[in-house]
Amino acid sequence: MREVAALEAILFVTEAPVPLGELAEVLELPKQRVESLLDELSKELEDRDSGLVLRQAAGGWRLYSHPDAYPFLERFSSSATARKLSPAALETLSVIAYRQPVARSQITEIRGVDSDSAVRTLERLGLVAEKERLTIPGNPAVYVTTDLFLEKMGLDSLAGLPPLADHIPPADTVDALEETLRPGTT
């Protein structure tokens, strides 16, 4: 079997990004050779217009779906076969990702609704974890995202999250929305 094919097979079956050193050890090759195989695999995927791309994420390498496959994956995600997070869990995950470390009470305040169930779901799925307990009355836990979150998002670090400013409406739009919510406004 070709070395690059063996590398591809490893990256296809992995459940987590595989560090370069581990790939070198498994393939019994020097790290420099594995780096060149990673480049070769990436080029092969691109040349054959594959539905997969090779990316470095969470300290290792893994295959991910190609961004151009998004419309097809979106349709698939609504099928009975696909498993997805609820809108509440997605909102909660977003708050934790951008505000971490963050306490449940802060998440609830930002979302405007109780978030305990969503936090428990995200913990159970391994996407968030309790980082520590604050030394204030009640000793609330604060939450952070995990390496699994980075992996699922295809990020190498939290610095890869898109800026929130790209998703915030202009000030005049926010003012107009808030005006409709003030008492005595019709």
VMD Tcl script that builds the backbone (N, CA, C; Angstrom):
set m [mol new atoms 558]
animate dup $m
set s [atomselect $m all]
$s set {name element resname resid chain x y z} {
  {N N MET 1 A 0.846 -1.179 0.000}
  {CA C MET 1 A 0.000 0.000 0.000}
  {C C MET 1 A 0.888 1.237 0.000}
  {N N ARG 2 A 0.477 2.238 -0.752}
  {CA C ARG 2 A 1.224 3.501 -0.792}
  {C C ARG 2 A 1.162 4.177 0.578}
  {N N GLU 3 A 2.229 4.854 0.944}
  {CA C GLU 3 A 2.286 5.539 2.237}
  {C C GLU 3 A 1.159 6.551 2.386}
  {N N VAL 4 A 0.898 7.307 1.316}
  {CA C VAL 4 A -0.143 8.330 1.392}
  {C C VAL 4 A -1.525 7.689 1.561}
  {N N ALA 5 A -1.730 6.511 0.990}
  {CA C ALA 5 A -3.001 5.802 1.154}
  {C C ALA 5 A -3.156 5.312 2.594}
  {N N ALA 6 A -2.081 4.846 3.185}
  {CA C ALA 6 A -2.122 4.412 4.584}
  {C C ALA 6 A -2.438 5.604 5.488}
  {N N LEU 7 A -1.832 6.739 5.210}
  {CA C LEU 7 A -2.097 7.961 5.965}
  {C C LEU 7 A -3.574 8.343 5.835}
  {N N GLU 8 A -4.093 8.295 4.640}
  {CA C GLU 8 A -5.496 8.636 4.399}
  {C C GLU 8 A -6.424 7.710 5.187}
  {N N ALA 9 A -6.128 6.428 5.202}
  {CA C ALA 9 A -6.953 5.455 5.926}
  {C C ALA 9 A -6.954 5.763 7.428}
  {N N ILE 10 A -5.803 6.105 7.967}
  {CA C ILE 10 A -5.706 6.431 9.394}
  {C C ILE 10 A -6.560 7.662 9.699}
  {N N LEU 11 A -6.425 8.691 8.869}
  {CA C LEU 11 A -7.160 9.932 9.106}
  {C C LEU 11 A -8.653 9.767 8.875}
  {N N PHE 12 A -9.040 8.804 8.058}
  {CA C PHE 12 A -10.456 8.538 7.808}
  {C C PHE 12 A -11.136 7.905 9.012}
  {N N VAL 13 A -10.455 7.009 9.700}
  {CA C VAL 13 A -11.088 6.275 10.800}
  {C C VAL 13 A -10.908 6.933 12.162}
  {N N THR 14 A -10.052 7.921 12.264}
  {CA C THR 14 A -9.803 8.520 13.573}
  {C C THR 14 A -11.019 9.274 14.090}
  {N N GLU 15 A -11.170 9.253 15.402}
  {CA C GLU 15 A -12.254 9.998 16.033}
  {C C GLU 15 A -11.771 11.339 16.564}
  {N N ALA 16 A -10.485 11.582 16.476}
  {CA C ALA 16 A -9.904 12.829 16.957}
  {C C ALA 16 A -8.698 13.165 16.086}
  {N N PRO 17 A -8.353 14.458 15.981}
  {CA C PRO 17 A -7.170 14.817 15.215}
  {C C PRO 17 A -5.937 14.075 15.745}
  {N N VAL 18 A -5.101 13.612 14.829}
  {CA C VAL 18 A -3.926 12.817 15.195}
  {C C VAL 18 A -2.679 13.702 15.079}
  {N N PRO 19 A -1.922 13.837 16.180}
  {CA C PRO 19 A -0.698 14.641 16.139}
  {C C PRO 19 A 0.323 14.074 15.151}
  {N N LEU 20 A 1.132 14.941 14.607}
  {CA C LEU 20 A 2.159 14.562 13.636}
  {C C LEU 20 A 3.059 13.458 14.183}
  {N N GLY 21 A 3.489 13.587 15.423}
  {CA C GLY 21 A 4.377 12.588 16.022}
  {C C GLY 21 A 3.757 11.205 16.067}
  {N N GLU 22 A 2.465 11.138 16.363}
  {CA C GLU 22 A 1.778 9.848 16.409}
  {C C GLU 22 A 1.647 9.253 15.006}
  {N N LEU 23 A 1.367 10.103 14.018}
  {CA C LEU 23 A 1.302 9.613 12.631}
  {C C LEU 23 A 2.659 9.044 12.213}
  {N N ALA 24 A 3.719 9.755 12.555}
  {CA C ALA 24 A 5.069 9.291 12.212}
  {C C ALA 24 A 5.367 7.949 12.872}
  {N N GLU 25 A 4.952 7.812 14.123}
  {CA C GLU 25 A 5.201 6.573 14.855}
  {C C GLU 25 A 4.422 5.407 14.236}
  {N N VAL 26 A 3.156 5.617 13.952}
  {CA C VAL 26 A 2.308 4.555 13.396}
  {C C VAL 26 A 2.776 4.151 12.000}
  {N N LEU 27 A 3.149 5.142 11.202}
  {CA C LEU 27 A 3.606 4.854 9.838}
  {C C LEU 27 A 5.072 4.432 9.786}
  {N N GLU 28 A 5.745 4.557 10.938}
  {CA C GLU 28 A 7.167 4.234 11.040}
  {C C GLU 28 A 7.985 5.020 10.025}
  {N N LEU 29 A 7.717 6.339 10.021}
  {CA C LEU 29 A 8.397 7.251 9.108}
  {C C LEU 29 A 8.860 8.483 9.888}
  {N N PRO 30 A 9.884 9.172 9.372}
  {CA C PRO 30 A 10.301 10.426 10.014}
  {C C PRO 30 A 9.201 11.487 9.888}
  {N N LYS 31 A 9.165 12.399 10.839}
  {CA C LYS 31 A 8.146 13.447 10.832}
  {C C LYS 31 A 8.161 14.254 9.522}
  {N N GLN 32 A 9.365 14.525 9.006}
  {CA C GLN 32 A 9.469 15.304 7.777}
  {C C GLN 32 A 8.783 14.582 6.617}
  {N N ARG 33 A 8.922 13.253 6.570}
  {CA C ARG 33 A 8.284 12.461 5.513}
  {C C ARG 33 A 6.763 12.508 5.671}
  {N N VAL 34 A 6.280 12.432 6.910}
  {CA C VAL 34 A 4.836 12.487 7.161}
  {C C VAL 34 A 4.298 13.865 6.773}
  {N N GLU 35 A 5.067 14.919 7.062}
  {CA C GLU 35 A 4.648 16.261 6.648}
  {C C GLU 35 A 4.504 16.334 5.135}
  {N N SER 36 A 5.426 15.724 4.425}
  {CA C SER 36 A 5.342 15.736 2.963}
  {C C SER 36 A 4.168 14.883 2.473}
  {N N LEU 37 A 3.878 13.780 3.187}
  {CA C LEU 37 A 2.704 12.956 2.835}
  {C C LEU 37 A 1.403 13.716 3.095}
  {N N LEU 38 A 1.364 14.495 4.173}
  {CA C LEU 38 A 0.180 15.312 4.454}
  {C C LEU 38 A -0.045 16.318 3.325}
  {N N ASP 39 A 1.030 16.947 2.854}
  {CA C ASP 39 A 0.921 17.870 1.715}
  {C C ASP 39 A 0.430 17.136 0.468}
  {N N GLU 40 A 0.988 15.954 0.242}
  {CA C GLU 40 A 0.605 15.150 -0.926}
  {C C GLU 40 A -0.873 14.757 -0.850}
  {N N LEU 41 A -1.315 14.312 0.306}
  {CA C LEU 41 A -2.715 13.924 0.472}
  {C C LEU 41 A -3.632 15.119 0.258}
  {N N SER 42 A -3.273 16.251 0.821}
  {CA C SER 42 A -4.080 17.458 0.652}
  {C C SER 42 A -4.206 17.824 -0.820}
  {N N LYS 43 A -3.110 17.730 -1.551}
  {CA C LYS 43 A -3.117 18.047 -2.989}
  {C C LYS 43 A -3.945 17.022 -3.761}
  {N N GLU 44 A -3.814 15.746 -3.421}
  {CA C GLU 44 A -4.605 14.702 -4.089}
  {C C GLU 44 A -6.101 14.940 -3.888}
  {N N LEU 45 A -6.487 15.284 -2.678}
  {CA C LEU 45 A -7.898 15.546 -2.393}
  {C C LEU 45 A -8.397 16.728 -3.216}
  {N N GLU 46 A -7.570 17.760 -3.284}
  {CA C GLU 46 A -7.930 18.943 -4.061}
  {C C GLU 46 A -7.987 18.622 -5.558}
  {N N ASP 47 A -6.998 17.900 -6.070}
  {CA C ASP 47 A -6.940 17.578 -7.504}
  {C C ASP 47 A -8.111 16.729 -7.970}
  {N N ARG 48 A -8.585 15.813 -7.116}
  {CA C ARG 48 A -9.701 14.954 -7.527}
  {C C ARG 48 A -11.050 15.558 -7.147}
  {N N ASP 49 A -11.029 16.825 -6.676}
  {CA C ASP 49 A -12.249 17.531 -6.309}
  {C C ASP 49 A -13.047 16.722 -5.287}
  {N N SER 50 A -12.337 16.252 -4.269}
  {CA C SER 50 A -12.910 15.393 -3.240}
  {C C SER 50 A -13.917 16.136 -2.371}
  {N N GLY 51 A -14.787 15.401 -1.752}
  {CA C GLY 51 A -15.722 15.948 -0.782}
  {C C GLY 51 A -15.075 16.110 0.578}
  {N N LEU 52 A -13.785 15.787 0.669}
  {CA C LEU 52 A -13.042 15.885 1.919}
  {C C LEU 52 A -11.878 16.852 1.774}
  {N N VAL 53 A -11.515 17.452 2.897}
  {CA C VAL 53 A -10.318 18.288 2.951}
  {C C VAL 53 A -9.505 17.861 4.162}
  {N N LEU 54 A -8.222 18.047 4.089}
  {CA C LEU 54 A -7.322 17.743 5.201}
  {C C LEU 54 A -7.060 19.038 5.945}
  {N N ARG 55 A -7.238 18.991 7.279}
  {CA C ARG 55 A -7.020 20.187 8.080}
  {C C ARG 55 A -6.291 19.846 9.363}
  {N N GLN 56 A -5.534 20.823 9.822}
  {CA C GLN 56 A -4.914 20.722 11.132}
  {C C GLN 56 A -5.898 21.333 12.123}
  {N N ALA 57 A -6.203 20.593 13.192}
  {CA C ALA 57 A -7.146 21.077 14.199}
  {C C ALA 57 A -6.812 20.452 15.545}
  {N N ALA 58 A -6.982 21.221 16.596}
  {CA C ALA 58 A -6.792 20.738 17.969}
  {C C ALA 58 A -5.480 19.975 18.150}
  {N N GLY 59 A -4.415 20.480 17.529}
  {CA C GLY 59 A -3.092 19.896 17.719}
  {C C GLY 59 A -2.790 18.663 16.897}
  {N N GLY 60 A -3.608 18.369 15.898}
  {CA C GLY 60 A -3.372 17.193 15.065}
  {C C GLY 60 A -3.985 17.378 13.681}
  {N N TRP 61 A -4.068 16.270 12.954}
  {CA C TRP 61 A -4.573 16.282 11.582}
  {C C TRP 61 A -5.801 15.389 11.469}
  {N N ARG 62 A -6.733 15.815 10.615}
  {CA C ARG 62 A -7.958 15.043 10.426}
  {C C ARG 62 A -8.602 15.416 9.098}
  {N N LEU 63 A -9.399 14.489 8.563}
  {CA C LEU 63 A -10.181 14.769 7.364}
  {C C LEU 63 A -11.514 15.395 7.773}
  {N N TYR 64 A -11.945 16.390 7.018}
  {CA C TYR 64 A -13.221 17.065 7.246}
  {C C TYR 64 A -13.971 17.151 5.925}
  {N N SER 65 A -15.269 17.398 6.015}
  {CA C SER 65 A -16.044 17.578 4.794}
  {C C SER 65 A -15.646 18.908 4.136}
  {N N HIS 66 A -15.695 18.923 2.815}
  {CA C HIS 66 A -15.326 20.103 2.046}
  {C C HIS 66 A -16.391 21.181 2.248}
  {N N PRO 67 A -15.988 22.444 2.388}
  {CA C PRO 67 A -16.977 23.510 2.578}
  {C C PRO 67 A -18.041 23.570 1.471}
  {N N ASP 68 A -17.679 23.198 0.245}
  {CA C ASP 68 A -18.645 23.226 -0.857}
  {C C ASP 68 A -19.732 22.162 -0.709}
  {N N ALA 69 A -19.516 21.200 0.170}
  {CA C ALA 69 A -20.512 20.156 0.399}
  {C C ALA 69 A -21.590 20.608 1.380}
  {N N TYR 70 A -21.460 21.831 1.897}
  {CA C TYR 70 A -22.377 22.326 2.914}
  {C C TYR 70 A -23.856 22.161 2.550}
  {N N PRO 71 A -24.309 22.552 1.346}
  {CA C PRO 71 A -25.747 22.417 1.046}
  {C C PRO 71 A -26.237 20.964 1.157}
  {N N PHE 72 A -25.405 20.024 0.759}
  {CA C PHE 72 A -25.791 18.611 0.821}
  {C C PHE 72 A -25.804 18.115 2.256}
  {N N LEU 73 A -24.806 18.554 3.027}
  {CA C LEU 73 A -24.747 18.169 4.434}
  {C C LEU 73 A -25.892 18.800 5.218}
  {N N GLU 74 A -26.271 20.008 4.836}
  {CA C GLU 74 A -27.396 20.668 5.491}
  {C C GLU 74 A -28.687 19.883 5.262}
  {N N ARG 75 A -28.902 19.434 4.025}
  {CA C ARG 75 A -30.090 18.611 3.744}
  {C C ARG 75 A -30.008 17.296 4.505}
  {N N PHE 76 A -28.823 16.701 4.557}
  {CA C PHE 76 A -28.666 15.442 5.281}
  {C C PHE 76 A -28.930 15.632 6.765}
  {N N SER 77 A -28.491 16.768 7.303}
  {CA C SER 77 A -28.641 16.990 8.745}
  {C C SER 77 A -30.095 17.039 9.179}
  {N N SER 78 A -31.002 17.313 8.259}
  {CA C SER 78 A -32.426 17.338 8.618}
  {C C SER 78 A -33.064 15.959 8.473}
  {N N SER 79 A -32.291 14.988 8.043}
  {CA C SER 79 A -32.829 13.637 7.888}
  {C C SER 79 A -32.859 12.921 9.231}
  {N N ALA 80 A -33.631 11.846 9.275}
  {CA C ALA 80 A -33.756 11.069 10.514}
  {C C ALA 80 A -32.438 10.422 10.920}
  {N N THR 81 A -31.552 10.183 9.967}
  {CA C THR 81 A -30.291 9.514 10.244}
  {C C THR 81 A -29.312 10.413 11.005}
  {N N ALA 82 A -29.376 11.714 10.729}
  {CA C ALA 82 A -28.420 12.650 11.328}
  {C C ALA 82 A -28.839 13.035 12.745}
  {N N ARG 83 A -27.854 13.244 13.592}
  {CA C ARG 83 A -28.089 13.686 14.968}
  {C C ARG 83 A -27.600 15.115 15.074}
  {N N LYS 84 A -28.425 15.993 15.655}
  {CA C LYS 84 A -27.993 17.381 15.758}
  {C C LYS 84 A -28.382 17.974 17.103}
  {N N LEU 85 A -27.763 19.097 17.425}
  {CA C LEU 85 A -28.050 19.801 18.672}
  {C C LEU 85 A -29.314 20.635 18.511}
  {N N SER 86 A -30.028 20.813 19.606}
  {CA C SER 86 A -31.217 21.664 19.609}
  {C C SER 86 A -30.780 23.120 19.466}
  {N N PRO 87 A -31.695 23.997 19.040}
  {CA C PRO 87 A -31.338 25.422 18.986}
  {C C PRO 87 A -30.874 25.958 20.345}
  {N N ALA 88 A -31.502 25.495 21.428}
  {CA C ALA 88 A -31.093 25.945 22.771}
  {C C ALA 88 A -29.659 25.520 23.068}
  {N N ALA 89 A -29.308 24.290 22.712}
  {CA C ALA 89 A -27.946 23.806 22.953}
  {C C ALA 89 A -26.947 24.571 22.089}
  {N N LEU 90 A -27.310 24.866 20.848}
  {CA C LEU 90 A -26.412 25.631 19.972}
  {C C LEU 90 A -26.185 27.043 20.512}
  {N N GLU 91 A -27.264 27.689 20.973}
  {CA C GLU 91 A -27.116 29.029 21.555}
  {C C GLU 91 A -26.207 28.981 22.778}
  {N N THR 92 A -26.447 28.003 23.627}
  {CA C THR 92 A -25.656 27.862 24.848}
  {C C THR 92 A -24.194 27.597 24.512}
  {N N LEU 93 A -23.950 26.725 23.542}
  {CA C LEU 93 A -22.587 26.429 23.114}
  {C C LEU 93 A -21.907 27.686 22.578}
  {N N SER 94 A -22.637 28.494 21.832}
  {CA C SER 94 A -22.075 29.749 21.307}
  {C C SER 94 A -21.687 30.686 22.433}
  {N N VAL 95 A -22.557 30.828 23.425}
  {CA C VAL 95 A -22.263 31.702 24.566}
  {C C VAL 95 A -21.006 31.221 25.277}
  {N N ILE 96 A -20.927 29.925 25.518}
  {CA C ILE 96 A -19.750 29.386 26.218}
  {C C ILE 96 A -18.489 29.581 25.384}
  {N N ALA 97 A -18.580 29.313 24.091}
  {CA C ALA 97 A -17.402 29.433 23.221}
  {C C ALA 97 A -16.854 30.852 23.205}
  {N N TYR 98 A -17.742 31.849 23.147}
  {CA C TYR 98 A -17.287 33.230 23.031}
  {C C TYR 98 A -17.022 33.917 24.370}
  {N N ARG 99 A -17.622 33.435 25.459}
  {CA C ARG 99 A -17.487 34.116 26.742}
  {C C ARG 99 A -16.682 33.348 27.775}
  {N N GLN 100 A -16.173 32.188 27.441}
  {CA C GLN 100 A -15.533 31.318 28.423}
  {C C GLN 100 A -14.341 31.960 29.118}
  {N N PRO 101 A -14.141 31.614 30.391}
  {CA C PRO 101 A -14.976 30.768 31.235}
  {C C PRO 101 A -16.235 31.527 31.657}
  {N N VAL 102 A -17.371 30.825 31.717}
  {CA C VAL 102 A -18.643 31.480 31.992}
  {C C VAL 102 A -19.496 30.585 32.890}
  {N N ALA 103 A -20.179 31.208 33.839}
  {CA C ALA 103 A -21.044 30.492 34.774}
  {C C ALA 103 A -22.434 30.309 34.162}
  {N N ARG 104 A -23.171 29.315 34.655}
  {CA C ARG 104 A -24.541 29.070 34.168}
  {C C ARG 104 A -25.418 30.301 34.312}
  {N N SER 105 A -25.280 31.008 35.429}
  {CA C SER 105 A -26.113 32.199 35.635}
  {C C SER 105 A -25.843 33.253 34.560}
  {N N GLN 106 A -24.583 33.377 34.136}
  {CA C GLN 106 A -24.244 34.325 33.069}
  {C C GLN 106 A -24.834 33.866 31.740}
  {N N ILE 107 A -24.777 32.560 31.478}
  {CA C ILE 107 A -25.344 32.023 30.247}
  {C C ILE 107 A -26.847 32.302 30.215}
  {N N THR 108 A -27.512 32.045 31.339}
  {CA C THR 108 A -28.954 32.264 31.441}
  {C C THR 108 A -29.280 33.742 31.232}
  {N N GLU 109 A -28.470 34.626 31.809}
  {CA C GLU 109 A -28.702 36.058 31.648}
  {C C GLU 109 A -28.541 36.483 30.184}
  {N N ILE 110 A -27.531 35.986 29.528}
  {CA C ILE 110 A -27.294 36.340 28.124}
  {C C ILE 110 A -28.410 35.811 27.229}
  {N N ARG 111 A -28.818 34.555 27.454}
  {CA C ARG 111 A -29.858 33.940 26.613}
  {C C ARG 111 A -31.258 34.391 26.994}
  {N N GLY 112 A -31.442 34.801 28.244}
  {CA C GLY 112 A -32.759 35.220 28.687}
  {C C GLY 112 A -33.673 34.083 29.099}
  {N N VAL 113 A -33.167 32.875 29.110}
  {CA C VAL 113 A -33.928 31.691 29.544}
  {C C VAL 113 A -32.991 30.750 30.303}
  {N N ASP 114 A -33.581 29.879 31.115}
  {CA C ASP 114 A -32.796 28.911 31.868}
  {C C ASP 114 A -32.002 28.024 30.901}
  {N N SER 115 A -30.724 27.820 31.199}
  {CA C SER 115 A -29.841 27.064 30.305}
  {C C SER 115 A -29.285 25.802 30.929}
  {N N ASP 116 A -29.771 25.424 32.113}
  {CA C ASP 116 A -29.229 24.265 32.813}
  {C C ASP 116 A -29.293 22.994 31.984}
  {N N SER 117 A -30.426 22.730 31.363}
  {CA C SER 117 A -30.585 21.510 30.571}
  {C C SER 117 A -29.619 21.495 29.380}
  {N N ALA 118 A -29.492 22.630 28.718}
  {CA C ALA 118 A -28.590 22.712 27.561}
  {C C ALA 118 A -27.141 22.498 27.992}
  {N N VAL 119 A -26.743 23.084 29.125}
  {CA C VAL 119 A -25.367 22.910 29.619}
  {C C VAL 119 A -25.117 21.434 29.928}
  {N N ARG 120 A -26.091 20.778 30.597}
  {CA C ARG 120 A -25.928 19.353 30.912}
  {C C ARG 120 A -25.787 18.520 29.633}
  {N N THR 121 A -26.571 18.829 28.612}
  {CA C THR 121 A -26.479 18.111 27.336}
  {C C THR 121 A -25.096 18.296 26.721}
  {N N LEU 122 A -24.612 19.524 26.711}
  {CA C LEU 122 A -23.293 19.803 26.129}
  {C C LEU 122 A -22.179 19.126 26.913}
  {N N GLU 123 A -22.329 19.061 28.233}
  {CA C GLU 123 A -21.355 18.336 29.068}
  {C C GLU 123 A -21.379 16.852 28.730}
  {N N ARG 124 A -22.586 16.286 28.641}
  {CA C ARG 124 A -22.721 14.855 28.347}
  {C C ARG 124 A -22.111 14.510 26.978}
  {N N LEU 125 A -22.238 15.419 26.012}
  {CA C LEU 125 A -21.674 15.188 24.684}
  {C C LEU 125 A -20.173 15.478 24.625}
  {N N GLY 126 A -19.619 16.025 25.705}
  {CA C GLY 126 A -18.181 16.289 25.759}
  {C C GLY 126 A -17.749 17.562 25.054}
  {N N LEU 127 A -18.701 18.452 24.726}
  {CA C LEU 127 A -18.363 19.688 24.026}
  {C C LEU 127 A -17.959 20.807 24.979}
  {N N VAL 128 A -18.447 20.743 26.229}
  {CA C VAL 128 A -18.045 21.701 27.258}
  {C C VAL 128 A -17.703 20.930 28.524}
  {N N ALA 129 A -16.959 21.586 29.389}
  {CA C ALA 129 A -16.572 20.964 30.664}
  {C C ALA 129 A -16.501 22.025 31.743}
  {N N GLU 130 A -16.688 21.587 32.975}
  {CA C GLU 130 A -16.533 22.475 34.120}
  {C C GLU 130 A -15.043 22.721 34.294}
  {N N LYS 131 A -14.675 24.001 34.315}
  {CA C LYS 131 A -13.262 24.336 34.477}
  {C C LYS 131 A -12.887 24.425 35.952}
  {N N GLU 132 A -13.752 25.107 36.720}
  {CA C GLU 132 A -13.476 25.312 38.132}
  {C C GLU 132 A -14.746 25.801 38.807}
  {N N ARG 133 A -14.655 25.985 40.113}
  {CA C ARG 133 A -15.765 26.569 40.884}
  {C C ARG 133 A -15.272 27.894 41.448}
  {N N LEU 134 A -16.107 28.904 41.335}
  {CA C LEU 134 A -15.749 30.225 41.830}
  {C C LEU 134 A -15.851 30.263 43.353}
  {N N THR 135 A -15.012 31.084 43.966}
  {CA C THR 135 A -15.017 31.193 45.427}
  {C C THR 135 A -15.909 32.351 45.850}
  {N N ILE 136 A -17.160 32.282 45.427}
  {CA C ILE 136 A -18.184 33.244 45.826}
  {C C ILE 136 A -19.350 32.432 46.367}
  {N N PRO 137 A -20.288 33.068 47.045}
  {CA C PRO 137 A -21.409 32.302 47.590}
  {C C PRO 137 A -22.063 31.392 46.544}
  {N N GLY 138 A -22.278 30.157 46.959}
  {CA C GLY 138 A -22.869 29.160 46.071}
  {C C GLY 138 A -21.837 28.378 45.267}
  {N N ASN 139 A -20.587 28.844 45.251}
  {CA C ASN 139 A -19.505 28.196 44.489}
  {C C ASN 139 A -19.949 27.753 43.096}
  {N N PRO 140 A -20.416 28.706 42.248}
  {CA C PRO 140 A -20.881 28.303 40.919}
  {C C PRO 140 A -19.741 27.771 40.047}
  {N N ALA 141 A -20.091 26.810 39.220}
  {CA C ALA 141 A -19.132 26.254 38.265}
  {C C ALA 141 A -19.021 27.199 37.069}
  {N N VAL 142 A -17.841 27.253 36.489}
  {CA C VAL 142 A -17.657 27.975 35.227}
  {C C VAL 142 A -17.274 26.956 34.165}
  {N N TYR 143 A -17.740 27.213 32.953}
  {CA C TYR 143 A -17.608 26.257 31.856}
  {C C TYR 143 A -16.743 26.800 30.734}
  {N N VAL 144 A -16.065 25.867 30.079}
  {CA C VAL 144 A -15.234 26.158 28.914}
  {C C VAL 144 A -15.511 25.091 27.859}
  {N N THR 145 A -15.136 25.386 26.622}
  {CA C THR 145 A -15.248 24.382 25.571}
  {C C THR 145 A -14.087 23.395 25.693}
  {N N THR 146 A -14.227 22.245 25.056}
  {CA C THR 146 A -13.227 21.180 25.130}
  {C C THR 146 A -12.481 21.031 23.806}
  {N N ASP 147 A -11.487 20.159 23.809}
  {CA C ASP 147 A -10.788 19.833 22.561}
  {C C ASP 147 A -11.740 19.185 21.562}
  {N N LEU 148 A -12.728 18.449 22.048}
  {CA C LEU 148 A -13.718 17.847 21.150}
  {C C LEU 148 A -14.496 18.938 20.423}
  {N N PHE 149 A -14.812 20.028 21.110}
  {CA C PHE 149 A -15.467 21.169 20.464}
  {C C PHE 149 A -14.602 21.686 19.329}
  {N N LEU 150 A -13.305 21.908 19.614}
  {CA C LEU 150 A -12.387 22.391 18.579}
  {C C LEU 150 A -12.359 21.432 17.399}
  {N N GLU 151 A -12.295 20.151 17.709}
  {CA C GLU 151 A -12.250 19.138 16.658}
  {C C GLU 151 A -13.505 19.180 15.795}
  {N N LYS 152 A -14.668 19.190 16.441}
  {CA C LYS 152 A -15.935 19.192 15.695}
  {C C LYS 152 A -16.101 20.450 14.864}
  {N N MET 153 A -15.551 21.548 15.351}
  {CA C MET 153 A -15.635 22.810 14.617}
  {C C MET 153 A -14.532 22.939 13.571}
  {N N GLY 154 A -13.557 22.029 13.607}
  {CA C GLY 154 A -12.455 22.089 12.653}
  {C C GLY 154 A -11.501 23.232 12.940}
  {N N LEU 155 A -11.351 23.560 14.213}
  {CA C LEU 155 A -10.488 24.663 14.620}
  {C C LEU 155 A -9.247 24.138 15.330}
  {N N ASP 156 A -8.151 24.856 15.178}
  {CA C ASP 156 A -6.933 24.502 15.899}
  {C C ASP 156 A -6.920 25.165 17.268}
  {N N SER 157 A -7.606 26.320 17.373}
  {CA C SER 157 A -7.703 27.025 18.648}
  {C C SER 157 A -8.933 27.916 18.611}
  {N N LEU 158 A -9.277 28.492 19.745}
  {CA C LEU 158 A -10.432 29.390 19.814}
  {C C LEU 158 A -10.217 30.659 19.001}
  {N N ALA 159 A -8.979 30.974 18.710}
  {CA C ALA 159 A -8.687 32.148 17.880}
  {C C ALA 159 A -9.295 32.004 16.489}
  {N N GLY 160 A -9.611 30.777 16.092}
  {CA C GLY 160 A -10.205 30.527 14.780}
  {C C GLY 160 A -11.703 30.773 14.715}
  {N N LEU 161 A -12.338 31.080 15.857}
  {CA C LEU 161 A -13.772 31.391 15.842}
  {C C LEU 161 A -14.000 32.659 15.031}
  {N N PRO 162 A -15.077 32.717 14.257}
  {CA C PRO 162 A -15.333 33.944 13.492}
  {C C PRO 162 A -15.640 35.103 14.432}
  {N N PRO 163 A -15.264 36.320 14.055}
  {CA C PRO 163 A -15.532 37.465 14.918}
  {C C PRO 163 A -17.036 37.687 15.076}
  {N N LEU 164 A -17.459 37.999 16.287}
  {CA C LEU 164 A -18.880 38.257 16.533}
  {C C LEU 164 A -19.365 39.506 15.804}
  {N N ALA 165 A -18.490 40.462 15.603}
  {CA C ALA 165 A -18.881 41.710 14.946}
  {C C ALA 165 A -19.513 41.445 13.580}
  {N N ASP 166 A -19.122 40.360 12.921}
  {CA C ASP 166 A -19.675 40.029 11.608}
  {C C ASP 166 A -21.139 39.620 11.701}
  {N N HIS 167 A -21.626 39.328 12.900}
  {CA C HIS 167 A -22.980 38.807 13.071}
  {C C HIS 167 A -23.884 39.719 13.893}
  {N N ILE 168 A -23.408 40.911 14.212}
  {CA C ILE 168 A -24.193 41.852 15.002}
  {C C ILE 168 A -24.797 42.882 14.056}
  {N N PRO 169 A -26.110 43.114 14.168}
  {CA C PRO 169 A -26.730 44.101 13.277}
  {C C PRO 169 A -26.249 45.511 13.602}
  {N N PRO 170 A -26.384 46.424 12.647}
  {CA C PRO 170 A -25.974 47.809 12.886}
  {C C PRO 170 A -26.753 48.419 14.055}
  {N N ALA 171 A -26.180 49.439 14.690}
  {CA C ALA 171 A -26.768 50.064 15.888}
  {C C ALA 171 A -28.182 50.566 15.632}
  {N N ASP 172 A -28.444 51.163 14.455}
  {CA C ASP 172 A -29.782 51.695 14.188}
  {C C ASP 172 A -30.825 50.575 14.108}
  {N N THR 173 A -30.429 49.401 13.637}
  {CA C THR 173 A -31.337 48.253 13.589}
  {C C THR 173 A -31.643 47.768 14.999}
  {N N VAL 174 A -30.631 47.700 15.854}
  {CA C VAL 174 A -30.830 47.286 17.244}
  {C C VAL 174 A -31.737 48.289 17.952}
  {N N ASP 175 A -31.497 49.594 17.731}
  {CA C ASP 175 A -32.341 50.626 18.341}
  {C C ASP 175 A -33.792 50.477 17.908}
  {N N ALA 176 A -34.022 50.235 16.630}
  {CA C ALA 176 A -35.389 50.064 16.117}
  {C C ALA 176 A -36.060 48.843 16.741}
  {N N LEU 177 A -35.321 47.744 16.898}
  {CA C LEU 177 A -35.876 46.543 17.521}
  {C C LEU 177 A -36.197 46.794 18.984}
  {N N GLU 178 A -35.298 47.480 19.690}
  {CA C GLU 178 A -35.530 47.769 21.101}
  {C C GLU 178 A -36.710 48.709 21.285}
  {N N GLU 179 A -36.900 49.644 20.370}
  {CA C GLU 179 A -38.018 50.588 20.450}
  {C C GLU 179 A -39.350 49.849 20.447}
  {N N THR 180 A -39.463 48.795 19.644}
  {CA C THR 180 A -40.724 48.025 19.580}
  {C C THR 180 A -40.977 47.244 20.861}
  {N N LEU 181 A -39.972 47.058 21.691}
  {CA C LEU 181 A -40.126 46.295 22.926}
  {C C LEU 181 A -40.389 47.160 24.151}
  {N N ARG 182 A -40.323 48.493 23.997}
  {CA C ARG 182 A -40.530 49.392 25.127}
  {C C ARG 182 A -42.028 49.509 25.435}
  {N N PRO 183 A -42.358 49.592 26.717}
  {CA C PRO 183 A -43.774 49.751 27.088}
  {C C PRO 183 A -44.391 50.996 26.462}
  {N N GLY 184 A -45.641 50.872 26.040}
  {CA C GLY 184 A -46.365 52.001 25.446}
  {C C GLY 184 A -46.068 52.203 23.975}
  {N N THR 185 A -45.233 51.330 23.365}
  {CA C THR 185 A -44.919 51.434 21.950}
  {C C THR 185 A -45.776 50.428 21.194}
  {N N THR 186 A -46.338 50.859 20.089}
  {CA C THR 186 A -47.145 49.928 19.286}
  {C C THR 186 A -46.467 49.538 18.027}
}
mol reanalyze $m
mol bondsrecalc $m
mol representation Tube
mol addrep $m
